[in-house]
Amino acid sequence: DDLGMAYVKAGEYQKAIPLLQLAISMAKNHFPYLVADASFSLGDALSHIGKYAEAETILEGALKETRTHNLKDNYIDC
């Protein structure tokens, strides 16, 4: 998650995407806050490369995760 987020901040979106997808799949069902964090970053990366529909889907899922698990900081980000 952190490495993927670092790539997003550096503007290296293509490098960030597979790392964030891996983080989401590894954290799913165990660490909802990591899923929400990585999903937010993934949505950000996808929107920067023009994949808006895919980004919207990811961000809607992140928003649902934040509501389900009451992750207020992530809710504000989403």
The first five atom37 places (N, CA, C, CB, O) and aatype in JSON, in Angstrom:
{
  "aatype": [3, 3, 10, 7, 12, 0, 18, 19, 11, 0, 7, 6, 18, 5, 11, 0, 9, 14, 10, 10, 5, 10, 0, 9, 15, 12, 0, 11, 2, 8, 13, 14, 18, 10, 19, 0, 3, 0, 15, 13, 15, 10, 7, 3, 0, 10, 15, 8, 9, 7, 11, 18, 0, 6, 0, 6, 16, 9, 10, 6, 7, 0, 10, 11, 6, 16, 1, 16, 8, 2, 10, 11, 3, 2, 18, 9, 3, 4],
  "atom_mask": [
    [1, 1, 1, 1, 1],
    [1, 1, 1, 1, 1],
    [1, 1, 1, 1, 1],
    [1, 1, 1, 0, 1],
    [1, 1, 1, 1, 1],
    [1, 1, 1, 1, 1],
    [1, 1, 1, 1, 1],
    [1, 1, 1, 1, 1],
    [1, 1, 1, 1, 1],
    [1, 1, 1, 1, 1],
    [1, 1, 1, 0, 1],
    [1, 1, 1, 1, 1],
    [1, 1, 1, 1, 1],
    [1, 1, 1, 1, 1],
    [1, 1, 1, 1, 1],
    [1, 1, 1, 1, 1],
    [1, 1, 1, 1, 1],
    [1, 1, 1, 1, 1],
    [1, 1, 1, 1, 1],
    [1, 1, 1, 1, 1],
    [1, 1, 1, 1, 1],
    [1, 1, 1, 1, 1],
    [1, 1, 1, 1, 1],
    [1, 1, 1, 1, 1],
    [1, 1, 1, 1, 1],
    [1, 1, 1, 1, 1],
    [1, 1, 1, 1, 1],
    [1, 1, 1, 1, 1],
    [1, 1, 1, 1, 1],
    [1, 1, 1, 1, 1],
    [1, 1, 1, 1, 1],
    [1, 1, 1, 1, 1],
    [1, 1, 1, 1, 1],
    [1, 1, 1, 1, 1],
    [1, 1, 1, 1, 1],
    [1, 1, 1, 1, 1],
    [1, 1, 1, 1, 1],
    [1, 1, 1, 1, 1],
    [1, 1, 1, 1, 1],
    [1, 1, 1, 1, 1],
    [1, 1, 1, 1, 1],
    [1, 1, 1, 1, 1],
    [1, 1, 1, 0, 1],
    [1, 1, 1, 1, 1],
    [1, 1, 1, 1, 1],
    [1, 1, 1, 1, 1],
    [1, 1, 1, 1, 1],
    [1, 1, 1, 1, 1],
    [1, 1, 1, 1, 1],
    [1, 1, 1, 0, 1],
    [1, 1, 1, 1, 1],
    [1, 1, 1, 1, 1],
    [1, 1, 1, 1, 1],
    [1, 1, 1, 1, 1],
    [1, 1, 1, 1, 1],
    [1, 1, 1, 1, 1],
    [1, 1, 1, 1, 1],
    [1, 1, 1, 1, 1],
    [1, 1, 1, 1, 1],
    [1, 1, 1, 1, 1],
    [1, 1, 1, 0, 1],
    [1, 1, 1, 1, 1],
    [1, 1, 1, 1, 1],
    [1, 1, 1, 1, 1],
    [1, 1, 1, 1, 1],
    [1, 1, 1, 1, 1],
    [1, 1, 1, 1, 1],
    [1, 1, 1, 1, 1],
    [1, 1, 1, 1, 1],
    [1, 1, 1, 1, 1],
    [1, 1, 1, 1, 1],
    [1, 1, 1, 1, 1],
    [1, 1, 1, 1, 1],
    [1, 1, 1, 1, 1],
    [1, 1, 1, 1, 1],
    [1, 1, 1, 1, 1],
    [1, 1, 1, 1, 1],
    [1, 1, 1, 1, 1]
  ],
  "atom_positions": [
    [[0.83, -1.18, 0.0], [0.0, 0.0, 0.0], [0.88, 1.25, 0.0], [-0.95, 0.0, 1.21], [0.67, 2.16, -0.8]],
    [[1.85, 1.3, 0.89], [2.7, 2.49, 1.0], [3.52, 2.72, -0.27], [3.62, 2.37, 2.2], [3.66, 3.86, -0.72]],
    [[4.05, 1.66, -0.84], [4.85, 1.8, -2.06], [3.97, 2.29, -3.21], [5.53, 0.47, -2.43], [4.38, 3.16, -3.98]],
    [[2.79, 1.73, -3.34], [1.86, 2.17, -4.36], [1.47, 3.62, -4.19], [0.0, 0.0, 0.0], [1.39, 4.37, -5.16]],
    [[1.22, 4.03, -2.95], [0.88, 5.42, -2.67], [2.05, 6.35, -2.99], [0.47, 5.58, -1.21], [1.85, 7.46, -3.48]],
    [[3.27, 5.89, -2.73], [4.45, 6.7, -3.05], [4.55, 6.91, -4.57], [5.73, 6.03, -2.52], [4.88, 8.0, -5.02]],
    [[4.27, 5.86, -5.34], [4.28, 6.0, -6.8], [3.2, 6.97, -7.28], [4.09, 4.64, -7.46], [3.43, 7.73, -8.22]],
    [[2.04, 6.94, -6.65], [0.98, 7.88, -7.03], [1.44, 9.31, -6.76], [-0.33, 7.59, -6.24], [1.27, 10.19, -7.61]],
    [[2.03, 9.55, -5.59], [2.51, 10.89, -5.25], [3.61, 11.35, -6.2], [3.02, 10.92, -3.81], [3.74, 12.54, -6.48]],
    [[4.41, 10.39, -6.7], [5.5, 10.72, -7.62], [5.01, 10.87, -9.06], [6.58, 9.65, -7.56], [5.78, 11.26, -9.95]],
    [[3.74, 10.55, -9.3], [3.18, 10.65, -10.64], [3.47, 9.45, -11.52], [0.0, 0.0, 0.0], [3.29, 9.52, -12.73]],
    [[3.91, 8.36, -10.92], [4.2, 7.14, -11.67], [3.02, 6.17, -11.51], [5.53, 6.47, -11.18], [3.1, 5.16, -10.82]],
    [[1.95, 6.53, -12.17], [0.67, 5.83, -12.0], [0.69, 4.4, -12.5], [-0.42, 6.59, -12.7], [0.09, 3.52, -11.89]],
    [[1.37, 4.15, -13.6], [1.42, 2.79, -14.15], [2.13, 1.83, -13.2], [2.13, 2.79, -15.52], [1.78, 0.65, -13.14]],
    [[3.11, 2.3, -12.47], [3.81, 1.47, -11.49], [2.95, 1.26, -10.25], [5.16, 2.1, -11.11], [3.02, 0.22, -9.6]],
    [[2.15, 2.26, -9.92], [1.34, 2.21, -8.71], [0.18, 1.22, -8.82], [0.8, 3.58, -8.39], [-0.14, 0.54, -7.85]],
    [[-0.43, 1.15, -9.98], [-1.67, 0.37, -10.14], [-1.53, -1.09, -9.75], [-2.13, 0.45, -11.57], [-2.33, -1.56, -8.94]],
    [[-0.55, -1.85, -10.27], [-0.48, -3.27, -9.86], [-0.15, -3.45, -8.38], [0.54, -4.0, -10.69], [-0.61, -4.41, -7.76]],
    [[0.64, -2.54, -7.82], [0.97, -2.65, -6.39], [-0.26, -2.41, -5.52], [2.07, -1.66, -6.02], [-0.47, -3.1, -4.52]],
    [[-1.06, -1.44, -5.9], [-2.27, -1.15, -5.13], [-3.3, -2.26, -5.28], [-2.87, 0.18, -5.57], [-4.0, -2.6, -4.33]],
    [[-3.4, -2.83, -6.48], [-4.32, -3.96, -6.68], [-3.89, -5.14, -5.82], [-4.37, -4.37, -8.18], [-4.74, -5.83, -5.25]],
    [[-2.59, -5.38, -5.74], [-2.08, -6.46, -4.9], [-2.37, -6.19, -3.42], [-0.57, -6.64, -5.12], [-2.78, -7.09, -2.69]],
    [[-2.16, -4.96, -2.99], [-2.43, -4.6, -1.59], [-3.9, -4.82, -1.25], [-2.05, -3.13, -1.33], [-4.21, -5.32, -0.17]],
    [[-4.79, -4.45, -2.17], [-6.22, -4.64, -1.93], [-6.55, -6.12, -1.81], [-7.04, -4.01, -3.07], [-7.27, -6.53, -0.9]],
    [[-6.02, -6.93, -2.72], [-6.35, -8.36, -2.69], [-5.78, -9.03, -1.44], [-5.82, -9.05, -3.95], [-6.39, -9.95, -0.9]],
    [[-4.62, -8.59, -0.98], [-4.02, -9.19, 0.21], [-4.74, -8.76, 1.5], [-2.54, -8.81, 0.3], [-4.85, -9.54, 2.44]],
    [[-5.22, -7.53, 1.53], [-5.85, -7.0, 2.75], [-7.34, -7.31, 2.86], [-5.65, -5.51, 2.81], [-7.92, -7.22, 3.94]],
    [[-7.95, -7.68, 1.73], [-9.39, -7.93, 1.71], [-9.77, -8.96, 2.78], [-9.84, -8.41, 0.32], [-9.1, -9.98, 2.94]],
    [[-10.85, -8.69, 3.48], [-11.41, -9.54, 4.54], [-10.58, -9.56, 5.83], [-11.55, -10.94, 4.03], [-10.94, -10.25, 6.78]],
    [[-9.47, -8.82, 5.87], [-8.65, -8.8, 7.08], [-8.38, -7.39, 7.6], [-7.34, -9.5, 6.81], [-8.43, -7.15, 8.8]],
    [[-8.09, -6.47, 6.69], [-7.71, -5.12, 7.07], [-8.49, -4.1, 6.25], [-6.19, -4.91, 6.88], [-7.99, -3.59, 5.25]],
    [[-9.72, -3.8, 6.65], [-10.57, -2.91, 5.85], [-9.99, -1.51, 5.67], [-11.91, -2.8, 6.49], [-10.23, -0.88, 4.63]],
    [[-9.26, -1.02, 6.65], [-8.68, 0.32, 6.5], [-7.62, 0.35, 5.4], [-8.08, 0.79, 7.82], [-7.48, 1.35, 4.71]],
    [[-6.87, -0.75, 5.24], [-5.89, -0.83, 4.15], [-6.59, -0.94, 2.8], [-4.96, -2.02, 4.35], [-6.13, -0.36, 1.82]],
    [[-7.67, -1.68, 2.76], [-8.44, -1.8, 1.52], [-8.96, -0.43, 1.1], [-9.62, -2.79, 1.68], [-8.86, -0.05, -0.07]],
    [[-9.49, 0.32, 2.05], [-10.01, 1.66, 1.75], [-8.89, 2.59, 1.3], [-10.73, 2.24, 2.97], [-9.05, 3.34, 0.33]],
    [[-7.77, 2.56, 2.01], [-6.63, 3.4, 1.66], [-6.1, 3.1, 0.26], [-5.51, 3.21, 2.68], [-5.92, 4.0, -0.56]],
    [[-5.86, 1.82, 0.01], [-5.32, 1.41, -1.29], [-6.33, 1.67, -2.41], [-4.93, -0.07, -1.27], [-5.94, 2.03, -3.52]],
    [[-7.6, 1.49, -2.13], [-8.63, 1.74, -3.14], [-8.69, 3.22, -3.5], [-10.0, 1.27, -2.63], [-8.84, 3.57, -4.67]],
    [[-8.58, 4.08, -2.5], [-8.57, 5.51, -2.76], [-7.39, 5.88, -3.65], [-8.52, 6.31, -1.43], [-7.54, 6.62, -4.62]],
    [[-6.21, 5.36, -3.33], [-5.01, 5.64, -4.13], [-5.13, 5.05, -5.53], [-3.76, 5.09, -3.44], [-4.71, 5.66, -6.51]],
    [[-5.71, 3.86, -5.63], [-5.91, 3.24, -6.94], [-6.86, 4.06, -7.79], [-6.44, 1.81, -6.78], [-6.6, 4.28, -8.97]],
    [[-7.94, 4.52, -7.2], [-8.88, 5.38, -7.93], [-8.2, 6.66, -8.4], [0.0, 0.0, 0.0], [-8.46, 7.13, -9.51]],
    [[-7.36, 7.21, -7.57], [-6.61, 8.41, -7.93], [-5.69, 8.14, -9.12], [-5.79, 8.92, -6.73], [-5.66, 8.91, -10.07]],
    [[-4.95, 7.04, -9.07], [-4.05, 6.69, -10.16], [-4.81, 6.45, -11.46], [-3.24, 5.44, -9.79], [-4.39, 6.92, -12.52]],
    [[-5.9, 5.73, -11.38], [-6.69, 5.44, -12.58], [-7.26, 6.71, -13.2], [-7.82, 4.48, -12.26], [-7.31, 6.83, -14.42]],
    [[-7.69, 7.63, -12.37], [-8.23, 8.88, -12.92], [-7.15, 9.71, -13.6], [-8.91, 9.7, -11.82], [-7.42, 10.4, -14.58]],
    [[-5.94, 9.64, -13.1], [-4.84, 10.39, -13.71], [-4.44, 9.84, -15.08], [-3.65, 10.38, -12.79], [-3.89, 10.57, -15.9]],
    [[-4.7, 8.57, -15.31], [-4.35, 8.02, -16.64], [-5.56, 7.96, -17.56], [-3.75, 6.61, -16.5], [-5.5, 7.38, -18.64]],
    [[-6.67, 8.57, -17.13], [-7.84, 8.69, -17.98], [-8.83, 7.55, -17.93], [0.0, 0.0, 0.0], [-9.75, 7.49, -18.75]],
    [[-8.68, 6.64, -16.99], [-9.63, 5.53, -16.85], [-10.68, 5.92, -15.81], [-8.89, 4.2, -16.43], [-10.73, 5.39, -14.7]],
    [[-11.52, 6.87, -16.21], [-12.46, 7.49, -15.28], [-13.55, 6.54, -14.8], [-13.1, 8.67, -15.92], [-13.89, 6.54, -13.62]],
    [[-14.1, 5.74, -15.68], [-15.17, 4.81, -15.28], [-14.64, 3.78, -14.28], [-15.77, 4.09, -16.52], [-15.3, 3.46, -13.3]],
    [[-13.44, 3.27, -14.54], [-12.83, 2.3, -13.64], [-12.51, 2.95, -12.29], [-11.55, 1.7, -14.28], [-12.7, 2.35, -11.24]],
    [[-12.01, 4.19, -12.34], [-11.7, 4.92, -11.11], [-12.97, 5.15, -10.29], [-11.04, 6.27, -11.43], [-12.96, 5.0, -9.07]],
    [[-14.05, 5.51, -10.97], [-15.32, 5.75, -10.27], [-15.79, 4.48, -9.57], [-16.39, 6.24, -11.26], [-16.25, 4.53, -8.43]],
    [[-15.69, 3.35, -10.24], [-16.1, 2.07, -9.65], [-15.27, 1.75, -8.4], [-15.97, 0.93, -10.68], [-15.8, 1.34, -7.37]],
    [[-13.96, 1.95, -8.51], [-13.06, 1.68, -7.38], [-13.37, 2.63, -6.22], [-11.58, 1.84, -7.82], [-13.44, 2.2, -5.07]],
    [[-13.57, 3.9, -6.53], [-13.84, 4.87, -5.47], [-15.19, 4.66, -4.81], [-13.76, 6.28, -6.03], [-15.34, 4.89, -3.61]],
    [[-16.18, 4.21, -5.58], [-17.48, 3.88, -4.97], [-17.32, 2.71, -4.0], [-18.53, 3.55, -6.06], [-17.93, 2.7, -2.93]],
    [[-16.51, 1.73, -4.38], [-16.23, 0.6, -3.49], [-15.5, 1.04, -2.23], [0.0, 0.0, 0.0], [-15.78, 0.56, -1.14]],
    [[-14.56, 1.96, -2.4], [-13.82, 2.49, -1.25], [-14.76, 3.24, -0.31], [-12.69, 3.42, -1.71], [-14.66, 3.11, 0.91]],
    [[-15.66, 4.0, -0.87], [-16.63, 4.73, -0.06], [-17.52, 3.76, 0.72], [-17.49, 5.65, -0.95], [-17.83, 4.0, 1.89]],
    [[-17.93, 2.68, 0.08], [-18.76, 1.68, 0.74], [-17.98, 1.03, 1.9], [-19.22, 0.6, -0.27], [-18.53, 0.81, 2.98]],
    [[-16.7, 0.71, 1.67], [-15.85, 0.14, 2.72], [-15.76, 1.09, 3.92], [-14.45, -0.18, 2.18], [-15.85, 0.66, 5.07]],
    [[-15.56, 2.37, 3.64], [-15.42, 3.33, 4.74], [-16.71, 3.44, 5.55], [-15.02, 4.7, 4.2], [-16.67, 3.58, 6.77]],
    [[-17.84, 3.39, 4.86], [-19.12, 3.44, 5.58], [-19.35, 2.17, 6.4], [-20.28, 3.64, 4.59], [-19.75, 2.24, 7.56]],
    [[-19.08, 1.03, 5.79], [-19.3, -0.25, 6.45], [-18.47, -0.38, 7.73], [-18.98, -1.39, 5.5], [-18.95, -0.89, 8.74]],
    [[-17.23, 0.07, 7.67], [-16.31, -0.12, 8.79], [-16.08, 1.17, 9.6], [-14.97, -0.65, 8.28], [-15.2, 1.23, 10.45]],
    [[-16.88, 2.2, 9.31], [-16.82, 3.47, 10.05], [-15.4, 4.05, 10.07], [-17.33, 3.26, 11.48], [-14.88, 4.41, 11.13]],
    [[-14.79, 4.14, 8.9], [-13.44, 4.69, 8.77], [-13.56, 6.17, 8.37], [-12.59, 3.89, 7.71], [-13.51, 6.51, 7.19]],
    [[-13.72, 7.01, 9.36], [-14.06, 8.41, 9.11], [-13.02, 9.17, 8.3], [-14.26, 9.1, 10.41], [-13.38, 9.95, 7.43]],
    [[-11.73, 8.96, 8.57], [-10.7, 9.66, 7.81], [-10.74, 9.28, 6.34], [-9.32, 9.36, 8.38], [-10.62, 10.15, 5.47]],
    [[-10.92, 8.02, 6.06], [-11.02, 7.57, 4.66], [-12.29, 8.06, 4.0], [-10.97, 6.06, 4.59], [-12.31, 8.34, 2.81]],
    [[-13.35, 8.17, 4.78], [-14.63, 8.65, 4.25], [-14.47, 10.07, 3.71], [-15.73, 8.61, 5.34], [-14.99, 10.39, 2.64]],
    [[-13.76, 10.9, 4.42], [-13.52, 12.27, 3.99], [-12.71, 12.28, 2.71], [-12.8, 13.07, 5.1], [-13.02, 13.04, 1.8]],
    [[-11.68, 11.45, 2.62], [-10.86, 11.36, 1.4], [-11.7, 10.96, 0.2], [-9.71, 10.36, 1.59], [-11.59, 11.56, -0.87]],
    [[-12.53, 9.94, 0.38], [-13.35, 9.45, -0.74], [-14.34, 10.49, -1.16], [-14.09, 8.17, -0.36], [-15.12, 10.26, -2.09]]
  ]
}
